[in-house]
Amino acid sequence: MINLSVIIVSWNVREALKENIARLFELETGVDIEIIVVDNASSDGSRSMVRSEFPQVELVANDWNSGFAHACNQGLRIAKGEVVLLLNPDMLVGDRTLDRTHELLTNDPSMGVLGVKLIGPDGSPLGSVRRDPGLSDQLAILMKIPHILKLKSLDRYHATDMQYGLSQEVDQVRGSYFAFRRELMDSVGLFDERFHLWFEEVDYCRRVREAGYTINFCADVSCKDLVGKSFAQVSVAKKQRMFSSSMAKYFRKWHPWWHTAIIRAAQPAAILSGHVHDLVKR
């Protein structure tokens, strides 16, 4: 019986993916795991690396970049574990983390999604918990205002009062380590594939809470997050385009129509700012 299915969606991060999978196989764990890699048309040899070095890993090889939500769903449809873990390729799972994840989710049926403490490359804790997005904080982020001014209004969204040494119920956890019981999909369903990238886990956490389950942060165990290896390959303008598009879709789904209208109106300026940034950085 498989206790835990680890699903890794990967795009052009061969070395990080290799280190991630090797770490998973090195862990001393009491749970039986399967590893599923969904590769979104990488061109860096990621697929051949997985096939040659980790033949026991199930590889789903897409011939196009289908987006994060779609690729997650591909993995979820074939996962066999009691618990499924969506894990970014640039993560190194800590000791006891898989065991604790499985234990918490299988012992508490009210728990929907579980995240754990994330630690950056330099060993410092990362802010992995957020509150539900609001119009003012998302507009500020979209227009890159925090890069110029420190806004107190963003403290609520960024959950700056979060005590990362304390396990607790939260609004949402980051999608880089995102675990839940496979049976949760019977109530909540799969990820919304209208989100190509960004906001898919925000939407899912909200749907989980709407279904009567909790979102939980576990401070007992951790993962090292090498942070944004895939995103580093994408231009700022393209990231702004994808981010703003997903933001507008999220607001259309959960907020009044006029919130979406304001986000849509701000999109051209946000994308233009990305183009300017890319030109300056050349």
Residue frames as qw, qx, qy, qz and C-alpha x, y, z in Angstrom:
[[0.000, 0.887, 0.462, 0.000, 0.00, 0.00, 0.00],
 [0.398, 0.369, -0.018, 0.840, 1.31, 3.42, -0.93],
 [0.286, -0.637, -0.505, 0.507, 0.99, 5.90, 1.93],
 [0.013, -0.819, -0.027, 0.573, 2.11, 9.05, 0.17],
 [0.656, 0.515, 0.364, 0.413, 2.34, 10.17, -3.46],
 [0.255, -0.638, 0.103, 0.719, 4.84, 12.94, -4.19],
 [0.552, 0.687, 0.412, 0.230, 3.94, 14.87, -7.34],
 [0.344, -0.548, 0.182, 0.740, 6.61, 17.16, -8.79],
 [0.534, 0.799, 0.272, 0.055, 5.78, 19.48, -11.69],
 [0.555, -0.472, 0.296, 0.618, 9.00, 20.42, -13.44],
 [0.558, 0.809, 0.155, 0.107, 10.18, 22.72, -16.21],
 [0.555, 0.672, -0.226, 0.435, 13.85, 23.11, -17.18],
 [0.344, -0.768, 0.426, -0.330, 15.34, 22.63, -13.71],
 [0.860, 0.161, -0.485, 0.000, 17.21, 19.37, -14.23],
 [0.410, 0.291, -0.662, 0.556, 19.84, 19.76, -11.52],
 [0.366, -0.257, 0.419, -0.791, 17.40, 20.97, -8.87],
 [0.867, -0.030, -0.139, -0.477, 15.01, 18.15, -9.79],
 [0.743, 0.228, -0.604, 0.175, 17.80, 15.60, -9.57],
 [0.129, 0.282, -0.642, 0.701, 18.81, 16.84, -6.12],
 [0.599, -0.184, 0.178, -0.758, 15.17, 16.85, -5.00],
 [0.911, 0.019, -0.291, -0.291, 14.48, 13.25, -6.06],
 [0.596, 0.269, -0.656, 0.376, 17.80, 11.98, -4.70],
 [0.141, -0.302, 0.535, -0.777, 16.97, 13.57, -1.35],
 [0.774, -0.137, 0.018, -0.618, 13.56, 11.88, -1.27],
 [0.902, 0.100, -0.418, -0.037, 15.15, 8.47, -1.79],
 [0.391, 0.348, -0.628, 0.577, 17.79, 9.18, 0.89],
 [0.444, -0.455, 0.252, -0.729, 15.24, 9.94, 3.60],
 [0.164, -0.055, -0.954, 0.243, 14.74, 7.42, 6.36],
 [0.482, -0.098, 0.015, -0.870, 10.97, 7.26, 6.47],
 [0.319, 0.064, 0.901, -0.288, 8.29, 4.95, 7.80],
 [0.614, 0.528, 0.291, -0.509, 5.88, 5.72, 4.94],
 [0.583, 0.156, 0.666, 0.438, 5.80, 4.00, 1.58],
 [0.193, 0.712, -0.010, -0.675, 6.04, 6.64, -1.14],
 [0.647, 0.426, 0.487, 0.403, 5.71, 6.89, -4.88],
 [0.129, -0.575, 0.132, 0.797, 7.19, 9.75, -6.88],
 [0.518, 0.644, 0.529, 0.195, 5.47, 11.15, -9.96],
 [0.217, -0.430, 0.195, 0.854, 7.25, 13.75, -12.08],
 [0.475, 0.750, 0.460, 0.020, 5.14, 15.71, -14.56],
 [0.418, -0.293, 0.281, 0.812, 7.52, 17.41, -16.97],
 [0.361, 0.815, 0.316, -0.325, 6.14, 20.40, -18.87],
 [0.696, 0.678, 0.091, 0.220, 8.18, 20.10, -22.08],
 [0.436, -0.779, 0.302, 0.333, 11.62, 20.73, -20.60],
 [0.715, 0.675, -0.163, 0.081, 14.45, 21.18, -23.10],
 [0.076, -0.800, 0.559, -0.205, 17.35, 20.72, -20.65],
 [0.488, 0.249, -0.835, 0.054, 17.50, 16.92, -20.50],
 [0.463, -0.295, 0.521, -0.654, 15.29, 16.60, -17.42],
 [0.906, 0.062, 0.001, -0.418, 13.33, 13.68, -18.85],
 [0.784, 0.347, -0.499, 0.125, 16.36, 11.62, -19.87],
 [0.045, 0.456, -0.670, 0.584, 17.88, 12.31, -16.44],
 [0.673, -0.190, 0.388, -0.600, 14.79, 10.99, -14.66],
 [0.933, 0.203, -0.162, -0.249, 14.56, 7.92, -16.93],
 [0.676, 0.419, -0.546, 0.264, 18.23, 6.99, -16.57],
 [0.152, 0.366, -0.653, 0.646, 18.91, 7.86, -12.93],
 [0.377, 0.005, 0.635, -0.675, 15.52, 7.24, -11.31],
 [0.302, -0.042, -0.797, -0.522, 13.75, 4.51, -13.31],
 [0.157, -0.383, -0.869, 0.272, 11.45, 3.82, -10.33],
 [0.141, 0.420, 0.230, -0.867, 9.93, 7.32, -10.71],
 [0.421, 0.596, 0.674, 0.115, 6.77, 7.57, -12.81],
 [0.160, -0.310, 0.222, 0.910, 7.34, 10.18, -15.50],
 [0.410, 0.744, 0.522, -0.076, 4.57, 12.04, -17.31],
 [0.381, -0.213, 0.335, 0.835, 6.18, 13.80, -20.29],
 [0.361, 0.799, 0.369, -0.308, 4.11, 16.63, -21.75],
 [0.586, 0.248, 0.375, 0.674, 5.01, 17.90, -25.21],
 [0.044, 0.692, 0.144, 0.706, 3.87, 21.41, -24.30],
 [0.132, 0.045, -0.581, 0.802, 3.98, 23.58, -21.17],
 [0.292, -0.521, -0.733, -0.326, 0.47, 22.87, -19.94],
 [0.294, -0.650, 0.114, -0.691, 0.67, 25.07, -16.85],
 [0.022, -0.298, 0.809, -0.506, 0.94, 24.21, -13.18],
 [0.638, 0.005, 0.417, -0.647, -2.71, 23.42, -12.41],
 [0.847, 0.320, -0.245, -0.345, -3.13, 21.11, -15.43],
 [0.501, 0.419, -0.735, 0.183, 0.14, 19.30, -14.71],
 [0.263, -0.242, 0.721, -0.594, -0.80, 18.86, -11.03],
 [0.784, 0.118, 0.208, -0.573, -4.09, 17.33, -12.10],
 [0.738, 0.392, -0.531, -0.140, -2.27, 14.91, -14.39],
 [0.232, 0.322, -0.825, 0.404, -0.29, 13.69, -11.40],
 [0.451, -0.100, 0.542, -0.702, -3.30, 13.64, -9.08],
 [0.819, 0.180, -0.142, -0.526, -5.29, 11.47, -11.49],
 [0.800, 0.238, -0.550, 0.029, -2.70, 8.67, -11.34],
 [0.051, -0.491, 0.672, -0.552, -1.59, 9.04, -7.69],
 [0.693, -0.213, -0.674, -0.141, -2.26, 6.00, -5.53],
 [0.303, 0.071, -0.659, 0.685, -1.26, 7.24, -2.06],
 [0.250, -0.685, -0.650, 0.215, -3.58, 7.94, 0.86],
 [0.147, -0.855, -0.056, 0.494, -1.94, 11.36, 1.00],
 [0.650, 0.562, 0.199, 0.470, -0.72, 13.39, -1.97],
 [0.385, -0.703, 0.031, 0.597, 2.04, 15.98, -1.77],
 [0.529, 0.799, 0.112, 0.261, 2.55, 18.62, -4.43],
 [0.625, -0.587, 0.148, 0.493, 6.25, 19.46, -4.20],
 [0.352, 0.899, -0.198, -0.169, 8.16, 22.06, -6.19],
 [0.903, 0.291, -0.177, 0.262, 11.25, 20.70, -7.96],
 [0.334, 0.587, -0.392, 0.625, 13.55, 23.16, -6.16],
 [0.635, -0.612, 0.180, -0.437, 12.77, 21.74, -2.70],
 [0.429, 0.264, -0.825, 0.257, 14.79, 19.53, -0.35],
 [0.711, -0.518, -0.292, -0.374, 12.54, 17.69, 2.08],
 [0.130, -0.614, 0.616, -0.475, 13.68, 17.61, 5.70],
 [0.234, 0.040, -0.949, 0.206, 13.97, 14.63, 8.03],
 [0.067, 0.342, 0.826, -0.444, 10.64, 13.35, 9.42],
 [0.276, 0.248, -0.055, -0.927, 8.71, 15.75, 7.19],
 [0.484, -0.007, -0.684, -0.545, 6.96, 13.11, 5.10],
 [0.343, -0.234, -0.881, 0.228, 6.13, 10.99, 8.15],
 [0.013, 0.337, 0.481, -0.809, 4.70, 13.95, 10.04],
 [0.354, 0.159, -0.307, -0.869, 2.70, 15.06, 7.01],
 [0.489, -0.112, -0.803, -0.321, 1.13, 11.63, 6.61],
 [0.267, -0.263, -0.797, 0.474, 0.48, 11.31, 10.34],
 [0.126, 0.275, 0.285, -0.910, -1.29, 14.65, 10.69],
 [0.443, 0.139, -0.373, -0.803, -3.48, 14.29, 7.61],
 [0.526, -0.109, -0.812, -0.228, -4.56, 10.71, 8.28],
 [0.274, -0.257, -0.767, 0.520, -5.23, 11.30, 11.99],
 [0.113, 0.460, 0.348, -0.809, -7.38, 14.43, 11.60],
 [0.335, 0.471, 0.745, 0.332, -10.25, 14.18, 9.10],
 [0.069, 0.917, 0.314, -0.235, -11.11, 17.87, 9.56],
 [0.271, -0.635, 0.375, 0.619, -7.72, 18.91, 8.15],
 [0.715, 0.665, 0.163, -0.141, -7.84, 19.70, 4.46],
 [0.653, 0.641, -0.208, 0.346, -4.47, 21.04, 3.30],
 [0.701, -0.645, 0.052, 0.298, -1.16, 20.99, 5.15],
 [0.495, 0.756, -0.260, 0.340, 1.98, 23.05, 4.63],
 [0.802, -0.396, -0.181, 0.410, 5.24, 22.93, 6.59],
 [0.254, -0.868, 0.145, 0.403, 7.97, 25.37, 7.59],
 [0.751, 0.576, 0.070, 0.315, 10.03, 26.48, 4.56],
 [0.514, -0.693, 0.188, 0.469, 13.66, 27.49, 4.94],
 [0.477, 0.855, -0.158, -0.131, 15.61, 29.49, 2.38],
 [0.822, 0.389, -0.291, 0.299, 19.03, 28.58, 0.93],
 [0.195, 0.572, -0.476, 0.639, 20.73, 30.63, 3.66],
 [0.359, -0.170, -0.837, 0.377, 18.84, 28.83, 6.43],
 [0.182, 0.065, 0.313, -0.930, 16.43, 31.68, 7.19],
 [0.320, 0.439, 0.812, -0.214, 12.69, 30.98, 7.47],
 [0.006, -0.143, -0.510, -0.848, 10.53, 31.97, 4.50],
 [0.427, 0.203, 0.353, -0.808, 7.10, 33.57, 4.68],
 [0.071, -0.034, -0.917, -0.390, 4.98, 30.72, 3.33],
 [0.015, 0.575, 0.787, -0.224, 1.59, 31.68, 4.80],
 [0.037, -0.153, -0.208, -0.965, -0.74, 34.31, 3.38],
 [0.333, 0.414, 0.608, -0.590, -4.20, 35.60, 4.18],
 [0.496, 0.597, 0.615, 0.137, -6.89, 35.82, 1.52],
 [0.331, 0.116, 0.261, 0.900, -6.09, 38.38, -1.20],
 [0.109, 0.777, 0.446, -0.431, -7.86, 41.74, -1.13],
 [0.507, 0.796, 0.241, 0.228, -8.20, 44.33, -3.87],
 [0.055, -0.975, 0.214, -0.025, -5.86, 46.96, -2.38],
 [0.570, -0.561, 0.565, 0.204, -3.00, 44.58, -1.53],
 [0.742, 0.221, 0.558, 0.298, -3.15, 42.80, -4.89],
 [0.385, 0.900, 0.127, 0.158, -3.21, 46.06, -6.82],
 [0.257, -0.890, 0.369, 0.076, -0.17, 47.21, -4.89],
 [0.681, -0.268, 0.632, 0.256, 1.67, 43.98, -5.70],
 [0.672, 0.552, 0.449, 0.207, 0.60, 44.07, -9.34],
 [0.280, 0.937, 0.000, 0.208, 1.92, 47.61, -9.76],
 [0.748, 0.143, -0.319, 0.564, 5.15, 46.78, -7.87],
 [0.199, -0.867, 0.032, -0.456, 4.50, 49.53, -5.32],
 [0.799, -0.591, 0.062, 0.094, 6.21, 47.57, -2.49],
 [0.783, 0.178, 0.043, 0.595, 9.45, 47.88, -4.49],
 [0.198, 0.594, 0.006, 0.779, 9.21, 51.65, -4.00],
 [0.357, -0.511, 0.255, -0.739, 7.23, 52.17, -0.78],
 [0.167, -0.055, -0.934, 0.310, 6.73, 50.08, 2.33],
 [0.483, -0.336, -0.279, -0.759, 2.96, 49.72, 2.70],
 [0.284, -0.163, 0.747, -0.579, 1.46, 48.87, 6.08],
 [0.755, 0.166, 0.078, -0.629, -1.68, 47.70, 4.28],
 [0.692, 0.336, -0.618, -0.162, 0.24, 44.68, 2.91],
 [0.106, -0.370, 0.817, -0.430, 0.97, 43.36, 6.40],
 [0.738, 0.042, 0.403, -0.540, -2.46, 41.73, 6.61],
 [0.857, 0.415, -0.196, -0.235, -2.06, 39.84, 3.32],
 [0.498, 0.525, -0.653, 0.223, 1.55, 38.86, 4.02],
 [0.831, -0.486, -0.263, -0.068, 0.55, 37.72, 7.53],
 [0.348, 0.609, -0.470, 0.536, 3.51, 39.52, 9.07],
 [0.489, -0.517, 0.437, -0.551, 2.18, 38.66, 12.52],
 [0.941, 0.030, -0.299, -0.153, 2.43, 34.94, 11.76],
 [0.452, -0.647, 0.602, -0.117, 4.40, 32.98, 14.37],
 [0.721, 0.404, -0.523, -0.207, 6.27, 30.40, 12.31],
 [0.100, 0.316, -0.880, 0.340, 7.36, 28.54, 15.43],
 [0.456, 0.102, 0.645, -0.604, 3.74, 27.62, 16.15],
 [0.013, 0.205, 0.897, 0.393, 1.61, 25.05, 14.31],
 [0.254, 0.407, 0.415, -0.773, -1.77, 26.60, 13.54],
 [0.444, 0.609, 0.649, 0.104, -4.76, 26.96, 11.26],
 [0.138, -0.403, 0.225, 0.876, -4.25, 29.53, 8.47],
 [0.569, 0.590, 0.100, -0.564, -5.99, 30.91, 5.36],
 [0.844, 0.524, -0.109, -0.028, -3.57, 29.50, 2.79],
 [0.639, -0.515, 0.450, 0.352, -0.15, 27.88, 2.45],
 [0.194, 0.667, -0.513, -0.505, 2.29, 28.14, -0.39],
 [0.916, 0.283, -0.025, -0.282, 1.96, 25.63, -3.21],
 [0.356, 0.631, -0.687, 0.059, 5.61, 24.58, -3.06],
 [0.132, 0.033, -0.955, 0.262, 4.76, 22.08, -0.29],
 [0.559, -0.029, 0.003, -0.829, 1.04, 21.36, -0.47],
 [0.140, 0.040, -0.989, 0.027, -0.31, 18.13, 1.01],
 [0.625, -0.053, 0.196, -0.754, -3.80, 16.67, 1.42],
 [0.554, 0.038, 0.823, -0.121, -5.61, 13.35, 1.59],
 [0.021, 0.005, 0.752, 0.659, -6.43, 11.98, -1.84],
 [0.013, -0.553, -0.833, 0.005, -10.06, 11.55, -0.77],
 [0.011, -0.571, -0.218, 0.792, -10.33, 15.34, -0.40],
 [0.065, 0.155, -0.558, -0.813, -10.72, 15.51, -4.17],
 [0.065, -0.436, -0.885, -0.148, -14.08, 13.73, -3.83],
 [0.105, -0.774, -0.500, 0.375, -15.38, 16.83, -2.03],
 [0.097, -0.767, 0.094, 0.627, -13.31, 19.63, -3.54],
 [0.752, 0.650, 0.115, 0.005, -12.28, 18.31, -6.94],
 [0.761, 0.110, 0.105, 0.631, -9.09, 18.91, -8.88],
 [0.241, -0.453, 0.017, 0.858, -7.24, 22.20, -9.42],
 [0.436, 0.804, 0.286, -0.285, -8.95, 24.81, -11.59],
 [0.686, 0.053, 0.413, 0.596, -7.06, 24.63, -14.89],
 [0.241, 0.911, 0.230, 0.244, -8.09, 28.14, -15.88],
 [0.319, -0.891, 0.301, 0.115, -5.14, 29.20, -13.72],
 [0.787, 0.508, -0.305, 0.172, -2.08, 28.54, -15.89],
 [0.615, 0.048, -0.452, 0.644, 0.29, 29.66, -13.17],
 [0.025, 0.102, -0.391, 0.914, -0.24, 31.50, -9.86],
 [0.497, -0.110, 0.185, -0.841, -3.37, 31.64, -7.71],
 [0.684, -0.047, -0.653, -0.322, -4.26, 27.97, -8.31],
 [0.464, -0.142, -0.770, 0.414, -3.34, 27.03, -4.72],
 [0.132, 0.017, 0.316, -0.939, -4.99, 30.21, -3.37],
 [0.625, -0.037, -0.310, -0.716, -8.20, 29.19, -5.11],
 [0.659, -0.067, -0.748, -0.040, -7.87, 25.60, -3.91],
 [0.220, -0.056, -0.682, 0.695, -7.37, 26.61, -0.28],
 [0.365, 0.018, 0.141, -0.920, -10.48, 28.75, -0.45],
 [0.706, -0.023, -0.498, -0.503, -12.48, 25.89, -1.96],
 [0.515, -0.035, -0.806, 0.289, -11.22, 23.54, 0.76],
 [0.007, 0.077, 0.544, -0.835, -12.35, 25.95, 3.46],
 [0.532, 0.018, -0.151, -0.833, -15.70, 26.44, 1.72],
 [0.707, -0.036, -0.664, -0.239, -16.13, 22.65, 1.88],
 [0.720, -0.630, -0.028, -0.290, -15.69, 22.76, 5.67],
 [0.891, -0.081, -0.174, 0.411, -12.06, 21.66, 6.03],
 [0.320, -0.903, 0.109, 0.264, -9.13, 23.56, 7.52],
 [0.637, 0.638, -0.268, 0.340, -5.81, 24.74, 6.10],
 [0.729, -0.671, 0.049, 0.122, -2.96, 24.03, 8.50],
 [0.361, 0.762, -0.472, 0.259, 0.65, 25.04, 8.95],
 [0.918, -0.343, -0.130, 0.150, 2.98, 22.60, 10.70],
 [0.003, 0.911, -0.379, 0.162, 5.99, 24.12, 12.47],
 [0.823, -0.425, 0.377, 0.007, 7.42, 20.77, 13.64],
 [0.747, 0.030, 0.498, 0.439, 9.15, 19.84, 10.37],
 [0.119, 0.809, -0.144, -0.558, 10.63, 21.70, 7.44],
 [0.790, 0.412, 0.317, 0.327, 11.87, 21.80, 3.85],
 [0.296, -0.487, 0.243, 0.785, 14.65, 23.78, 2.26],
 [0.515, 0.767, 0.380, -0.052, 13.30, 25.90, -0.57],
 [0.554, -0.117, 0.311, 0.763, 15.84, 26.91, -3.22],
 [0.139, 0.724, 0.279, -0.615, 13.26, 29.48, -4.42],
 [0.452, 0.787, 0.084, -0.412, 12.12, 30.13, -7.96],
 [0.438, -0.305, 0.672, 0.513, 14.52, 28.15, -10.15],
 [0.399, 0.485, 0.706, 0.326, 11.90, 27.84, -12.92],
 [0.090, 0.935, 0.319, -0.127, 10.66, 31.42, -12.61],
 [0.342, -0.687, 0.284, 0.575, 14.19, 32.81, -12.95],
 [0.416, 0.031, 0.692, 0.589, 14.14, 31.72, -16.61],
 [0.180, 0.723, 0.630, 0.217, 11.06, 33.79, -17.46],
 [0.198, 0.352, 0.037, 0.914, 11.11, 37.50, -18.37],
 [0.040, 0.260, 0.544, -0.797, 9.49, 39.94, -15.96],
 [0.419, 0.151, -0.217, -0.869, 7.01, 41.02, -18.65],
 [0.554, -0.057, -0.765, -0.323, 5.85, 37.45, -19.21],
 [0.280, -0.217, -0.808, 0.471, 5.57, 36.86, -15.48],
 [0.187, 0.217, 0.260, -0.922, 3.51, 40.04, -15.12],
 [0.511, 0.056, -0.478, -0.712, 1.23, 38.88, -17.94],
 [0.535, -0.145, -0.831, -0.050, 0.64, 35.46, -16.37],
 [0.199, -0.199, -0.670, 0.687, 0.37, 36.82, -12.83],
 [0.276, 0.166, 0.110, -0.940, -2.12, 39.54, -13.70],
 [0.547, -0.019, -0.609, -0.573, -4.20, 37.14, -15.80],
 [0.480, -0.210, -0.835, 0.168, -4.45, 34.64, -12.95],
 [0.046, -0.188, -0.491, 0.849, -5.21, 37.42, -10.49],
 [0.419, 0.066, -0.177, -0.888, -8.10, 38.65, -12.65],
 [0.592, -0.110, -0.734, -0.314, -9.49, 35.10, -12.91],
 [0.338, -0.208, -0.772, 0.497, -9.30, 34.69, -9.14],
 [0.126, 0.191, 0.292, -0.929, -11.09, 37.98, -8.52],
 [0.500, -0.002, -0.449, -0.740, -13.74, 37.12, -11.10],
 [0.557, -0.160, -0.813, -0.056, -14.40, 33.88, -9.24],
 [0.474, -0.381, -0.659, 0.443, -14.44, 35.17, -5.66],
 [0.155, -0.350, -0.224, 0.896, -14.93, 38.97, -5.67],
 [0.374, 0.738, 0.363, -0.429, -17.47, 41.55, -6.92],
 [0.692, 0.562, 0.327, 0.314, -17.37, 42.26, -10.67],
 [0.146, 0.975, -0.067, 0.154, -15.97, 45.74, -10.19],
 [0.580, -0.643, 0.456, 0.206, -12.90, 44.39, -8.42],
 [0.748, 0.145, 0.531, 0.370, -12.14, 42.36, -11.54],
 [0.406, 0.855, 0.229, 0.226, -12.70, 45.42, -13.72],
 [0.200, -0.941, 0.269, 0.041, -10.11, 47.39, -11.74],
 [0.682, -0.357, 0.571, 0.288, -7.58, 44.54, -11.98],
 [0.674, 0.465, 0.476, 0.320, -8.16, 44.27, -15.74],
 [0.202, 0.971, 0.057, 0.119, -7.72, 48.02, -16.14],
 [0.368, -0.828, 0.408, 0.115, -4.36, 47.84, -14.34],
 [0.903, 0.020, 0.372, 0.215, -3.02, 44.93, -16.42],
 [0.635, 0.696, 0.042, 0.333, -1.56, 46.94, -19.36],
 [0.070, -0.899, 0.329, -0.278, 0.44, 49.19, -17.04],
 [0.754, -0.480, 0.448, -0.027, 1.69, 46.19, -15.07],
 [0.884, 0.247, 0.295, 0.266, 2.85, 44.41, -18.22],
 [0.393, 0.853, -0.082, 0.333, 4.45, 47.59, -19.56],
 [0.373, -0.822, 0.402, -0.156, 6.40, 47.96, -16.32],
 [0.879, -0.178, 0.422, 0.133, 7.68, 44.42, -16.86],
 [0.726, 0.579, 0.143, 0.342, 8.89, 45.27, -20.36],
 [0.054, 0.926, -0.233, 0.291, 10.66, 48.35, -19.02],
 [0.660, -0.605, 0.444, -0.035, 12.35, 46.27, -16.31],
 [0.899, 0.120, 0.348, 0.238, 13.52, 43.71, -18.90],
 [0.524, 0.776, 0.006, 0.350, 14.96, 46.45, -21.14],
 [0.209, -0.890, 0.331, -0.234, 16.83, 48.09, -18.27],
 [0.764, -0.444, 0.468, -0.002, 18.28, 44.75, -17.13],
 [0.882, 0.448, 0.066, 0.134, 19.64, 43.82, -20.57]]
